[in-house]
Amino acid sequence: MDTLGQRILKLRKEKKLARDALGTKIGVSKTSIKNWEDDENPPKLEHLQAMANYFGCSVEYLTHGTGNGDNFKKIQEKPIRRAPVLNFVQAGSFCEYHDDAISDESEPVIGSAGVNVYWIRLEGNSMEPDFESGELVLIDPDIQPNPADYVIALRKGEKAVTFKKWRPRGFDEATGEEYSQLIPSNPDFPIIDSRFTPFSICGVAVQRNQVLRK
């Protein structure tokens, strides 16, 4: 199955464009084009949309290999779905009240997603190098996490959420109760263990300008 990078490469060659020429069309460097085609990192949403506009295809075709130029025209006639953008404190409030009116900022959602999804703007460097501070990740609060999913969680007594990878650990022999952990990507940050720091999962990451979980 083709990757996003392979589809970009195919479309670029069909247009007989060099990487720097395509970069000029959408406002990025030829190095960015190379990185996308090599699947080293995904394009941002605005660059996906710019390429879809230029190539006459859908964003869904670029990201998932589905859809075509005709579909793109039909999609463009429909209102673009947007989801609110929350910071860590706002997301903490959303965990309790599910009120997306706490934010005036919103961003488009690519493809299908749950009814109550929202974007969260990452803070800090606990998830580097996998995620960067300021990056937007789409959160679905209505699905349960699977092992190794990225989640946002609210620690007991705190107002701001944290973003980590979730790892269930089974049962604690001392108490007989289930426990789990929140794992940072940056080894300089500690693992959060629910036995010692109780937390609740508030949502699962499903998009990051690419699909993390279907």
Sequence and secondary structure as in RCSB ss.txt:
>XXXX:A:sequence
MDTLGQRILKLRKEKKLARDALGTKIGVSKTSIKNWEDDENPPKLEHLQAMANYFGCSVEYLTHGTGNGDNFKKI
QEKPIRRAPVLNFVQAGSFCEYHDDAISDESEPVIGSAGVNVYWIRLEGNSMEPDFESGELVLIDPDIQPNPADY
VIALRKGEKAVTFKKWRPRGFDEATGEEYSQLIPSNPDFPIIDSRFTPFSICGVAVQRNQVLRK
>XXXX:A:secstr
   HHHHHHHHHHHTT  HHHHHHHHT  HHHHHHHHTTSS   HHHHHHHHHHHT  HHHHHHS   HHHHHHH
HHS   EEEEE HHHHHHHHHH  GGG   EEE  S   TT EEEE  SSTTTTTS TT EEEEETTS   TT E
EEEEETT SS EEEEEEEEEE TTT  EEEEEE SSTTS  EETTTS EEEEEEEEESSSBS  
